[in-house]
């Protein structure tokens, strides 16, 4: 199905959550999405593994108020979270992340639930932290890059719809990897 966007897991429930303003949880895999659903959350995931999320998936979340990303405790999970900030920019209002660094390598929300129970998982979700530009590798430009950046921002601020343009630029073009 080349060129056709794969629907995200439980798209119909995600669409209902967007309409009602409910939080949407993004897990890494169907097993974790189902775990979160069993606790009463609206949960989704993508096809194609940890790093398979793309802008077509993000477009299916357009209008969501808050997305809660559940980060698996491994390098792929951390990389996935780092990419989410830019991939979700312009589609959702807020992105927060739930980390499971206090469990085994490759652990996830299902493992956390099995180890600590529902009450602790719910508490961990409540403590989810908002992703910031610093969180995803943003570095303030210096020297010539800073001057170019300031000139560009000055120009963009005069354009109609500049806030959306700046958000797109910050999330996609000016991140230093």
Rosetta silent file (secondary structure, phi, psi, omega in degrees, C-alpha in Angstrom):
SEQUENCE: XXXXXXXXXXXXXXXXXXXXXXXXXXXXXXXXXXXXXXXXXXXXXXXXXXXXXXXXXXXXXXXXXXXXXXXXXXXXXXXXXXXXXXXXXXXXXXXXXXXXXXXXXXXXXXXXXXXXXXXXXXXXXXXXXXXXXXXXXXXXXXXXXXXXXXXXXXXXXXXXXXXXXXXXXXXXXXXXX
SCORE:     score description
SCORE:     0.000 S_00000001
   1 L     0.000   60.477 -178.079    0.000    0.000    0.000 S_00000001
   2 L   -63.819  133.523  177.139    2.579    2.523   -1.111 S_00000001
   3 L    82.695   -7.041  179.358    1.593    6.131   -0.471 S_00000001
   4 L  -103.031  128.092 -178.527   -1.398    5.233    1.700 S_00000001
   5 L   -69.980  130.284  172.681   -1.163    6.105    5.375 S_00000001
   6 L   -72.759  130.826  177.156   -1.550    3.173    7.735 S_00000001
   7 L   -67.742  144.122  175.211   -4.171    4.052   10.336 S_00000001
   8 L   -69.697  158.137 -178.248   -2.893    4.234   13.874 S_00000001
   9 L   -58.501  130.911  178.115   -4.087    1.555   16.299 S_00000001
  10 L    59.178   41.623 -177.218   -7.689    2.151   17.475 S_00000001
  11 H   -52.929  -40.696 -178.006   -8.083    5.223   15.241 S_00000001
  12 H   -61.342  -37.955  177.933  -11.851    5.381   15.838 S_00000001
  13 H   -71.475  -36.132  177.041  -11.319    5.704   19.605 S_00000001
  14 H   -62.811  -43.798  179.304   -8.608    8.313   19.050 S_00000001
  15 H   -62.191  -39.242  176.186  -10.992   10.355   16.901 S_00000001
  16 H   -64.104  -40.778  179.341  -13.638   10.212   19.634 S_00000001
  17 H   -64.920  -38.873  178.031  -11.043   11.350   22.199 S_00000001
  18 H   -62.167  -45.437 -179.770  -10.036   14.290   20.019 S_00000001
  19 H   -62.040  -37.136 -177.018  -13.684   15.389   19.745 S_00000001
  20 H   -89.881   -8.893 -179.351  -14.201   15.137   23.504 S_00000001
  21 L    82.421   14.323  179.963  -10.836   16.666   24.474 S_00000001
  22 L   -75.595  154.883  174.985   -9.647   13.516   26.263 S_00000001
  23 L   -65.311  149.781  175.563   -5.964   12.663   26.623 S_00000001
  24 E  -122.067  127.227 -179.556   -4.513   10.222   24.101 S_00000001
  25 E   -97.838  134.293  175.045   -1.783    7.809   25.175 S_00000001
  26 E  -111.996  118.755  179.058    0.826    6.634   22.677 S_00000001
  27 L  -107.196  166.514  176.643    2.477    3.351   23.560 S_00000001
  28 L   -97.984   83.545  178.687    5.238    1.443   21.821 S_00000001
  29 L   113.270  154.413 -176.780    3.276   -1.511   20.519 S_00000001
  30 H   -62.943  -38.520 -179.138   -0.201   -2.974   20.685 S_00000001
  31 H   -55.257  -47.003 -178.781    0.452   -4.909   23.916 S_00000001
  32 H   -71.679  -35.748  176.574    1.088   -1.680   25.821 S_00000001
  33 H   -61.723  -42.289  178.348   -1.786    0.147   24.119 S_00000001
  34 H   -65.982  -39.877  176.326   -4.144   -2.644   25.221 S_00000001
  35 H   -56.161  -46.961 -179.003   -2.704   -2.484   28.760 S_00000001
  36 H   -67.666  -37.706  176.295   -3.521    1.228   28.901 S_00000001
  37 H   -60.025  -41.343 -179.223   -6.993    0.643   27.417 S_00000001
  38 H   -61.671  -23.210  177.727   -7.761   -1.887   30.150 S_00000001
  39 L   -90.808    2.538  176.222   -7.130    0.899   32.656 S_00000001
  40 L    96.025    6.524  179.374   -9.668    3.111   30.881 S_00000001
  41 L   -90.384  154.413  170.132   -7.304    5.270   28.830 S_00000001
  42 L   -85.654  120.994 -174.515   -7.576    5.991   25.119 S_00000001
  43 E  -133.289  148.381  179.244   -4.389    4.466   23.730 S_00000001
  44 E  -143.373  174.384  173.505   -2.813    4.030   20.334 S_00000001
  45 L  -159.774 -179.614 -179.757    0.419    3.011   18.664 S_00000001
  46 L  -116.873  166.128  171.356    1.822    2.777   15.172 S_00000001
  47 L   -83.945  164.948  171.657    2.781   -0.008   12.801 S_00000001
  48 L    80.365   22.055  169.606    6.455   -0.532   11.883 S_00000001
  49 L    82.711 -175.884 -172.165    8.060   -0.579   15.324 S_00000001
  50 L   -54.331  -42.095 -175.462    9.531    1.894   17.792 S_00000001
  51 L  -102.546   18.081 -177.342   10.874    4.340   15.226 S_00000001
  52 L   -86.598   -5.277 -179.729    8.092    3.866   12.683 S_00000001
  53 L   -65.777  139.233 -178.677    5.951    6.853   13.756 S_00000001
  54 L  -140.885  178.624 -176.739    5.749    9.444   10.979 S_00000001
  55 H   -65.010  -27.077  176.154    3.951   12.662   10.066 S_00000001
  56 H   -66.700  -36.132  174.381    1.079   10.712    8.487 S_00000001
  57 H   -66.115  -44.277 -179.025    0.493    9.105   11.891 S_00000001
  58 H   -60.337  -39.005 -179.694    0.709   12.529   13.539 S_00000001
  59 H   -59.806  -27.185  178.736   -1.863   13.966   11.141 S_00000001
  60 L   -73.087  -10.419  177.316   -4.349   11.416   12.502 S_00000001
  61 L  -102.939    5.462 -175.815   -4.008   13.156   15.891 S_00000001
  62 L   -52.577  127.387  179.102   -4.714   16.637   14.528 S_00000001
  63 L    95.428   -3.999  179.863   -6.662   18.652   17.064 S_00000001
  64 E   -66.592  140.871  179.591   -5.740   16.532   20.088 S_00000001
  65 E   -74.812  -53.687 -177.283   -5.450   18.517   23.299 S_00000001
  66 E  -142.724  132.867  176.805   -2.813   16.417   25.064 S_00000001
  67 E  -115.049  133.028 -179.946   -0.834   13.374   24.016 S_00000001
  68 E  -111.308  113.080 -179.269    0.932   11.231   26.610 S_00000001
  69 E   -92.123  127.247  176.210    3.891    9.299   25.222 S_00000001
  70 E   -98.227  112.512 -174.466    4.919    6.169   27.135 S_00000001
  71 E   -91.496  120.200  173.263    8.653    5.753   26.668 S_00000001
  72 L   -65.762  149.120 -176.453   10.106    2.245   26.747 S_00000001
  73 E   -85.496   69.070  176.795   13.266    2.017   28.839 S_00000001
  74 L  -159.437  169.029 -178.245   15.739    1.480   26.007 S_00000001
  75 H   -57.127  -41.285  179.567   17.652    3.492   23.378 S_00000001
  76 H   -64.302  -38.538  177.885   14.910    3.070   20.745 S_00000001
  77 H   -64.194  -41.680  179.054   12.287    4.280   23.231 S_00000001
  78 H   -67.802  -40.175  178.062   14.329    7.372   24.104 S_00000001
  79 H   -64.841  -40.412  178.329   14.982    8.128   20.430 S_00000001
  80 H   -59.162  -46.270  179.241   11.275    7.721   19.690 S_00000001
  81 H   -62.546  -43.056 -179.795   10.403   10.242   22.398 S_00000001
  82 H   -58.373  -38.887 -178.442   13.015   12.685   21.124 S_00000001
  83 H   -76.203  -25.624 -176.348   11.443   12.576   17.666 S_00000001
  84 H   -59.780  -37.184 -177.512    7.875   12.934   18.920 S_00000001
  85 H   -55.877  -47.572 -179.391    8.258   16.624   19.773 S_00000001
  86 H   -77.310  -35.483 -178.335    8.907   17.555   16.163 S_00000001
  87 H   -67.928  -29.356 -177.809    6.617   14.905   14.655 S_00000001
  88 H   -96.507   -9.742 -179.042    3.621   16.051   16.712 S_00000001
  89 L   -58.833  133.499  179.455    4.252   19.815   16.458 S_00000001
  90 L    86.598  -11.888  179.504    1.341   21.566   14.805 S_00000001
  91 L  -105.982  -36.322 -178.109   -0.960   18.582   15.281 S_00000001
  92 E  -126.365  155.017 -177.991   -1.441   18.454   19.058 S_00000001
  93 E   -74.641  -41.141 -173.846   -1.463   21.148   21.736 S_00000001
  94 E  -144.586  140.564  176.497    0.726   19.438   24.322 S_00000001
  95 E  -123.177  126.470  175.184    3.037   16.432   24.471 S_00000001
  96 E  -123.243  158.924 -177.197    4.064   14.863   27.763 S_00000001
  97 E  -127.034  138.087  173.979    6.223   11.817   28.400 S_00000001
  98 E  -108.275  121.779 -178.617    5.996    9.027   30.960 S_00000001
  99 E  -107.511  149.902 -179.235    9.363    7.387   31.587 S_00000001
 100 L  -125.010   51.735 -175.416   10.042    3.981   33.128 S_00000001
 101 L   -74.379  -12.324 -178.102   13.755    4.327   33.933 S_00000001
 102 L   -93.891   13.044  174.635   13.412    2.548   37.268 S_00000001
 103 L  -121.760  178.108 -174.749   12.651   -0.840   35.693 S_00000001
 104 L   -56.484  156.185  173.364   14.722   -3.254   33.609 S_00000001
 105 L   -55.040  137.803 -177.402   16.240   -2.319   30.248 S_00000001
 106 L    73.457    7.561  177.768   13.566   -2.622   27.515 S_00000001
 107 E   -70.412  158.429 -176.860   10.848   -2.347   30.187 S_00000001
 108 L  -142.826 -171.650 -176.556    7.558   -0.639   29.350 S_00000001
 109 H   -64.822  -32.181  177.589    4.260    0.410   30.909 S_00000001
 110 H   -66.132  -43.358  177.049    3.013   -3.181   30.999 S_00000001
 111 H   -61.990  -42.758  179.682    6.119   -4.276   32.919 S_00000001
 112 H   -60.579  -44.864  178.840    5.706   -1.326   35.282 S_00000001
 113 H   -59.548  -45.192 -179.693    2.074   -2.268   35.919 S_00000001
 114 H   -64.023  -36.363 -178.498    3.017   -5.884   36.660 S_00000001
 115 H   -77.846  -42.282 -168.724    5.781   -4.818   39.060 S_00000001
 116 H  -116.999  -13.277  177.137    4.110   -1.947   40.912 S_00000001
 117 L    92.430  168.753 -174.635    0.374   -2.136   40.264 S_00000001
 118 H   -63.682  -42.947 -177.134   -2.308    0.113   38.846 S_00000001
 119 H   -59.078  -44.392 -179.550   -2.170    2.822   41.530 S_00000001
 120 H   -69.963  -35.010  177.306    1.551    3.459   40.969 S_00000001
 121 H   -65.694  -44.510  177.950    1.126    3.432   37.185 S_00000001
 122 H   -60.767  -39.875  177.816   -1.661    5.997   37.415 S_00000001
 123 H   -64.108  -41.093  179.246    0.538    8.124   39.693 S_00000001
 124 H   -62.376  -40.928  178.770    3.418    7.867   37.207 S_00000001
 125 H   -64.859  -42.131  178.375    1.125    9.027   34.409 S_00000001
 126 H   -60.821  -29.881 -179.031   -0.082   11.972   36.529 S_00000001
 127 L   -88.741    6.771 -177.604    3.563   12.986   37.009 S_00000001
 128 L   -52.988  140.771 -176.962    4.288   12.923   33.263 S_00000001
 129 E  -102.382  141.457  179.063    6.565   15.735   32.210 S_00000001
 130 E   -69.448  135.834  175.548    5.960   18.118   29.348 S_00000001
 131 L   -74.270  136.939  178.105    8.472   17.834   26.528 S_00000001
 132 L  -120.859  171.365  177.371   10.458   21.009   25.964 S_00000001
 133 L   -61.431  -37.661  177.618   12.879   22.145   23.288 S_00000001
 134 L   -61.440  -38.996 -177.550   15.784   21.397   25.655 S_00000001
 135 L   -59.942  -33.680 -173.939   14.435   17.886   26.114 S_00000001
 136 L  -101.766   13.441  173.852   14.651   17.088   22.422 S_00000001
 137 L    99.473   11.455  177.677   18.126   18.416   21.738 S_00000001
 138 L   -65.499  133.302  174.560   17.476   22.093   20.983 S_00000001
 139 L  -125.968  132.892 -179.795   20.618   24.195   21.310 S_00000001
 140 L   -62.722  129.556  179.277   20.558   27.963   21.290 S_00000001
 141 L   -66.797  152.391  179.640   22.371   29.225   18.155 S_00000001
 142 L  -130.558  162.985  174.552   25.575   31.212   18.610 S_00000001
 143 H    57.823 -132.279 -178.005   27.701   33.564   16.495 S_00000001
 144 H   -60.218  -40.606  179.088   26.706   33.799   12.837 S_00000001
 145 H   -61.192  -37.672  179.001   23.910   31.248   13.327 S_00000001
 146 H   -65.010  -43.655  179.129   22.463   33.416   16.121 S_00000001
 147 H   -62.498  -45.027  177.993   22.453   36.518   13.899 S_00000001
 148 H   -62.220  -42.292  178.783   20.782   34.607   11.065 S_00000001
 149 H   -60.041  -47.588 -178.973   18.270   33.145   13.503 S_00000001
 150 H   -63.790  -40.763  176.779   17.386   36.582   14.919 S_00000001
 151 H   -62.455  -42.712 -178.365   17.006   38.052   11.413 S_00000001
 152 H   -65.082  -44.874  179.624   14.808   35.155   10.394 S_00000001
 153 H   -62.484  -42.780  178.547   12.604   35.410   13.479 S_00000001
 154 H   -58.434  -43.242  178.771   12.231   39.168   12.955 S_00000001
 155 H   -65.268  -48.007 -175.850   11.107   38.537    9.372 S_00000001
 156 H   -64.918  -35.296 -179.491    8.756   35.709   10.274 S_00000001
 157 H   -60.766  -22.552  179.599    7.116   37.688   13.085 S_00000001
 158 L   -87.586   -7.969 -179.317    5.790   40.108   10.480 S_00000001
 159 L   -83.919  146.966  173.317    4.124   37.351    8.440 S_00000001
 160 L   -62.962  137.526  179.787    0.471   36.417    8.890 S_00000001
 161 L    72.578   27.016 -173.176    0.248   33.231   10.933 S_00000001
 162 H   -62.632  -31.146 -178.764    3.821   33.601   12.169 S_00000001
 163 H   -61.205  -42.959  178.849    3.303   31.604   15.383 S_00000001
 164 H   -65.907  -39.212  179.353    2.495   28.458   13.434 S_00000001
 165 H   -64.276  -46.029 -179.615    5.446   29.081   11.124 S_00000001
 166 H   -62.896  -42.492  179.002    7.856   29.582   14.036 S_00000001
 167 H   -59.035  -42.395  179.271    6.576   26.446   15.765 S_00000001
 168 H   -65.219  -43.836 -179.540    7.210   24.460   12.593 S_00000001
 169 H   -63.245  -48.487 -177.879   10.692   25.923   12.161 S_00000001
 170 H   -62.714  -36.448 -175.278   11.717   25.279   15.753 S_00000001
 171 H   -83.444  -22.903 -174.425   10.450   21.739   15.720 S_00000001
 172 H  -115.966  -37.741 -169.514   11.798   20.662   12.357 S_00000001
 173 L  -102.835  -33.291 -170.781   14.627   22.792   11.026 S_00000001
 174 L  -101.020    9.336  176.938   16.669   24.307   13.814 S_00000001
 175 L   -75.860  134.187  177.001   17.213   21.296   16.059 S_00000001
 176 L   -96.044  123.441 -177.826   20.849   20.349   16.383 S_00000001
 177 L   -99.851    0.000    0.000   21.316   16.587   16.413 S_00000001
